[in-house]
Each structure stands twice: as C-alpha cells, then as structure tokens.
Amino acid sequence: MARHSSTRAGRIAGCGILIMLVLGMVGSANWQTQAQDVSYPSVAGDWKVKLGGQKLKLSITQKGRELTGEARYPRDGRLSFAFFGTIDIAGEVVIDVFWSENEKAPDVRPEAWAQAVKDRYANPKYPNMLQIDGLVHLQRKQDTGTMTESLDGKLVIPSLKVKLKADTGAFEKIDSITDKELETEIKRSYADRCEFEMGTIPAFNCLDGKLLEITVAGAAQATPVARCDRPVQLPLDGDGQCVPGSRLLRLPRSAEHPKVLTIAICRKYTAALKAEEFSDIAMVSHNPATGNTCFFQSELGKVYDGRKVPSPTDEDHAHDVWGDRKADTSPSRGFFGPAGVRCNACHAAGPFLWTPYVGQIVSSDTALTDWNGEGLYQSNFADMFGTTSKFLTPESNACRTCHRLGDGTSCSDHSPEFTKFDHANGSERKIWMPPDFTGTQADFDRDYGPALQQLARCCADPTLAECEAREATTDSPVAHVPVRPVRRDR
C-alpha cells in the first residue's frame, strides 16, 4: 500500500493532473495549441448500466475531452459510484471511479469503510467514497443497425478484508483491499439520447389532438372522398389522401428543456377504423437551442390504439408502436430511418413540414416562427438516417423570402406540387405556396417562375455554384432568411 501512495496521491490531487498524465500518452507537448481543432466523440447524457445483476442510471457530463459523472439506482436515487476522466479521439473513456458506501457488503461496518477510504487516499471531492486502485478503460462503440451505443469494458469494485478484535469483535484494521472486476453492460438507445437532449417525452392520447378535417368546398366530410380541399400529400395508395379522423397534437414541454417542441400526428388511411384507431403515428421533437431533432415513426401496415401511445423510452411498451431503425426500401429515398422511413427526406430544410393539410390548424405565419423553420437544424441527429439532408440556399431566390429550401422530397414532390393550380386528389384549384396566393397563372409565373426554374436546376444538380448547397447540420447553419410580407393580391 505504501509503495504506490505518493504516485496515487499525486494523480488524484486534481483533475488537471490526471488530464496532464493521460495527455502525455498521446503527446501533450502541443495539445494545447491543437485542442480547438480536435473533435471528441460525445458520450454526454444518460446511459443504462447493468452491473452484477443490478440496474443503474449513469449520467455523464462532457466538456470537450473532460468527463464527470455518477450512477444512481433508478428508483430510489441512491448514489452508486462517481467518476472523473477523459475521452480520446478514438472514443476510449479513461476514468477514475469512486464507489459509495451503498456498495459495501452488509457485514462491513462504517468504521471499516472509513478506514478503507483513508487508506485509499480520500479525495475531498468525493467524501466517504472509496476509490478503486487504477484507471478504468471503456471503449465507445455504436451499433449502427440498432442505433445502440455502448461503453465496452469492465468496472471494478473494491472488496475489503477486515480483521476484527478477537475479544470484542470490534473493527481492528483493514487486512487488504482487492479490486474485483464485474460483468458490466453500459448502453443507450436512440430514444435514450433523445430523452437527454429533449427532456422527458411523455406517453400521449391521439384523441387529445386537434382534428385535421377533410373538406370539400369547405364542407367537412364524414367519410373518405376521392378528392378534397387539402389532401394528405403523402405517397399513399387507395383512398388514403382524403380520410377523415387524423389528429395533430403538441405534447407538453418538459421541465428539463422548456423550449423543446414536440409534435405528434396520428393519421388514418382507411375508413375501416374505429374512432380511436390509427394507421400511422409519427412524432418530431426539436430543440431550438441546439438544432438537434429526433424523429419517431410507427411501423406501417398496422392498426394502433391511439388512446395509449407509449413514450419511445418506455422499455416495456415502446415497441408496441415505435419502430426500430431499419433500411428504407424506397428506391427514391434510400438509406435508413425509424420503421424504415427516412424522415429527413421530407424534413430536409427544417424540423417540421408545413402543408395545407396541417395548415388548417397551424397557420403559415405560426409555422415560420413557433416551428423554428429558419433556426438551427441538425437533420441527422445521432446518425439516425445515415445521411444528412441538404439546405439549398440560392441567393435572391423568391421562395427564400419566407423559408429555407431543402433537397429530397422538397425537390421531387413539394415544390412542383405546391406551386400549381391543379393537385392530385385536390378538389380546389388553388396554388398552395405561397399561402393565400390569389393571383393568376401569369402573376405567379412573373413573380416566382425564375425561382422555381433555379430550384429545378439545383434539385437536378446541387453542386452548381448558384445553389450554395450545404449539409443541413448545425456545423453549417444557414443565416436566417429575412421574412417580409408576400404580396397576396394581384
């Protein structure tokens, strides 16, 4: 014990000393000048830990390279261990672990624990916590198929061998402290990462949402029709474009992240459904402060009871509705997404997509402001889709007067469909974009024809200089578009 006391004490005197030593392994001489050019993997957030058969919740805080954290029992909140350390570019986590007294064996008395803490060079930052003798190495890995991250390695826990007085049975001394490896599983899912980023995403009832009416010439329809004023505008077969009963709802904001906006939509694609049944449930959660956005989608081709939609973080019931990440089989979109839907193909330019269908509940002006359509946007949070969408930002394009432009279905579907008078499954002859346009075709061609021609060129070849295409991430944000009133009357 005495042999390593000086090196051990020096190493734990402060995080700064620990970091200097670890950096020395990778070349500390010039690290300070290079730090701003280095990007370390993010392990910040909440992780689920299985340790010797017990379940813990591990919360990690990360500031660049430096890490701190603690693990607690999910239900009663008792602290199990705390740590500080670092992460390197390759994703290796190197931590110093301190175990709480909760983890000692029942027959280890408090005075024995206190002596063990003292013998292990008690750290004032973690009073009465027993430090393991050595650094723990964990390797961050990601299963891209299941969107599950892991910290692979083993944790160790101190085991005390105590000598008691023969006559009284009172504690006499510590004979030895042995660090024993434990089988460890540290993981988190896409939903876990989203919960940390967005706050608690609650369960909900679709029937609490506002009704998305199907109307013909303004009159609400009770049964599906072939044509309606505001069709769904999704690639659906049969009567799915104009089926009454779908609902849109805004979920309560979490106390942890009060500015995060989460919106769910519950759609019906057939008349053969009860009032509480839905064909499709989708949800978008967006953090305007970071731009990070999470998408959740039900498996298609099933019927869901919309009265009890679980949170995506509900381990027992999430899979009753929410689909896992898998390949998108659509040849036009490709890549991956929840339940096989590449959401950022449509949500290319921003977190939420405004259409006349949802416009009966959310005005275009509200969408421009409350939906953060021009703010920070990360279209591929946690690499859910395997590819980011792109912002198309041609300067002086008339469509950019109100909003950003994106690739994907913004190019192939939305821009041509929204900017014509006659629509597939539409009963009303009306241009949808810009909203409330009341001019003639000649008026539209004069004011917006050049913009649409430029957009068509950019959709065909985003690499053209005029398109100013860039990844839809917060690393390459697009300056806010100056919103000014659009002329409605001609």
JOVEN-V370954 format. One record per backbone hydrogen bond with DSSP energy under -1.0 kcal/mol. NH is the residue of the N-H (numbers start at 1). CO is the residue of the C=O. E is the energy in kcal/mol with one decimal. If there is no record, write none. Layout:
BEGIN
NH/CO/E ; NH/CO/E
END
This chain:
BEGIN
8/4/-2.6 ; 9/5/-2.8 ; 10/6/-2.2 ; 11/7/-1.9 ; 12/8/-1.7 ; 18/14/-1.7 ; 19/15/-2.7 ; 20/16/-2.1 ; 21/17/-2.0 ; 22/18/-2.4 ; 23/19/-2.8 ; 24/20/-1.5 ; 25/22/-1.2 ; 26/23/-1.5 ; 35/31/-1.8 ; 37/34/-2.3 ; 38/35/-1.7 ; 45/60/-2.6 ; 47/58/-3.2 ; 48/187/-3.4 ; 49/56/-2.7 ; 50/185/-2.6 ; 51/54/-2.9 ; 52/183/-1.6 ; 54/51/-2.0 ; 56/49/-2.8 ; 57/72/-3.2 ; 58/47/-2.8 ; 59/70/-2.8 ; 60/45/-2.8 ; 61/68/-3.2 ; 63/66/-2.5 ; 66/63/-1.7 ; 67/85/-2.8 ; 68/61/-2.0 ; 69/83/-1.8 ; 70/59/-1.7 ; 71/81/-2.9 ; 72/57/-2.3 ; 73/78/-1.9 ; 77/73/-1.7 ; 80/71/-3.3 ; 81/71/-1.0 ; 82/98/-2.3 ; 83/69/-2.2 ; 84/96/-1.3 ; 85/67/-2.2 ; 86/94/-2.3 ; 87/65/-1.5 ; 88/92/-1.9 ; 91/88/-1.8 ; 93/138/-3.8 ; 94/86/-2.7 ; 95/136/-2.4 ; 96/84/-3.0 ; 98/82/-3.0 ; 99/130/-3.2 ; 100/80/-2.8 ; 103/100/-1.9 ; 104/101/-1.6 ; 108/105/-2.1 ; 113/109/-2.2 ; 114/110/-2.7 ; 115/111/-1.8 ; 116/112/-2.3 ; 117/113/-2.5 ; 118/114/-2.0 ; 119/115/-2.6 ; 120/116/-1.7 ; 121/118/-1.5 ; 126/123/-1.8 ; 129/126/-1.6 ; 130/99/-2.5 ; 132/97/-2.2 ; 134/132/-1.3 ; 136/95/-2.8 ; 138/93/-2.9 ; 139/152/-2.5 ; 140/91/-2.8 ; 141/150/-2.7 ; 143/148/-3.2 ; 147/143/-1.4 ; 148/143/-1.4 ; 149/188/-2.7 ; 150/141/-2.7 ; 151/186/-2.1 ; 152/139/-2.9 ; 157/180/-2.4 ; 159/178/-2.9 ; 161/176/-2.7 ; 163/173/-3.0 ; 165/170/-3.2 ; 169/165/-2.2 ; 172/163/-2.4 ; 173/163/-1.7 ; 175/161/-2.5 ; 176/161/-1.7 ; 178/159/-2.9 ; 180/157/-2.5 ; 182/155/-3.1 ; 185/50/-2.0 ; 187/48/-2.6 ; 188/149/-1.9 ; 193/189/-2.1 ; 194/190/-2.3 ; 195/191/-2.5 ; 196/192/-1.9 ; 197/193/-2.0 ; 198/194/-3.4 ; 199/195/-2.1 ; 204/309/-2.2 ; 206/306/-3.5 ; 208/205/-2.2 ; 209/206/-2.2 ; 210/248/-2.8 ; 212/246/-3.0 ; 213/211/-1.0 ; 216/219/-2.2 ; 219/216/-1.9 ; 221/214/-3.2 ; 225/242/-1.6 ; 228/425/-2.3 ; 229/215/-3.4 ; 232/241/-2.0 ; 236/234/-2.3 ; 240/237/-1.2 ; 242/239/-1.1 ; 247/266/-2.6 ; 248/210/-2.2 ; 249/264/-2.7 ; 251/262/-2.4 ; 260/257/-1.6 ; 261/286/-2.3 ; 263/284/-2.6 ; 264/249/-2.8 ; 265/282/-2.5 ; 266/247/-3.0 ; 267/280/-3.1 ; 273/271/-1.6 ; 277/274/-1.6 ; 278/304/-2.1 ; 279/267/-2.3 ; 280/267/-1.5 ; 282/265/-2.4 ; 283/296/-2.5 ; 284/263/-2.6 ; 285/294/-2.6 ; 286/261/-2.8 ; 287/292/-2.6 ; 291/287/-2.9 ; 294/285/-2.9 ; 296/283/-2.6 ; 298/281/-2.2 ; 299/321/-1.2 ; 304/278/-2.7 ; 306/276/-3.0 ; 308/305/-1.3 ; 309/204/-2.6 ; 314/311/-1.8 ; 318/314/-2.8 ; 320/317/-2.2 ; 321/318/-1.6 ; 322/318/-2.3 ; 323/297/-3.0 ; 326/337/-2.2 ; 328/335/-3.6 ; 334/330/-2.2 ; 336/385/-1.4 ; 337/326/-1.6 ; 339/324/-2.8 ; 340/337/-2.1 ; 341/338/-1.5 ; 343/341/-1.6 ; 345/342/-2.0 ; 346/343/-1.2 ; 347/343/-2.7 ; 348/346/-1.9 ; 359/355/-1.9 ; 361/358/-1.9 ; 362/358/-2.5 ; 367/363/-2.4 ; 368/364/-1.9 ; 369/365/-1.3 ; 370/366/-2.0 ; 372/369/-1.5 ; 375/372/-1.2 ; 378/291/-3.1 ; 379/472/-2.8 ; 383/380/-2.3 ; 384/381/-1.6 ; 391/470/-2.8 ; 392/405/-2.4 ; 393/467/-1.7 ; 397/394/-1.4 ; 400/397/-1.3 ; 401/398/-1.5 ; 402/399/-1.1 ; 403/399/-1.2 ; 407/390/-1.6 ; 409/345/-2.1 ; 410/407/-1.4 ; 411/408/-1.3 ; 412/408/-2.1 ; 413/409/-2.1 ; 414/409/-2.9 ; 415/410/-2.0 ; 417/413/-2.0 ; 418/414/-3.1 ; 426/423/-2.0 ; 427/228/-2.3 ; 430/421/-1.7 ; 430/428/-1.1 ; 432/418/-1.3 ; 433/418/-2.0 ; 437/434/-1.3 ; 438/488/-1.8 ; 444/440/-2.3 ; 445/441/-2.9 ; 446/442/-2.1 ; 447/443/-2.3 ; 448/444/-3.3 ; 449/445/-1.1 ; 452/448/-2.3 ; 453/449/-2.3 ; 454/450/-2.2 ; 455/451/-2.4 ; 456/452/-2.4 ; 457/453/-1.8 ; 458/454/-2.2 ; 459/455/-2.4 ; 460/456/-1.9 ; 461/457/-2.0 ; 464/461/-1.8 ; 467/464/-1.5 ; 470/391/-1.8 ; 472/389/-2.8 ; 473/471/-2.1 ; 476/473/-1.0
END
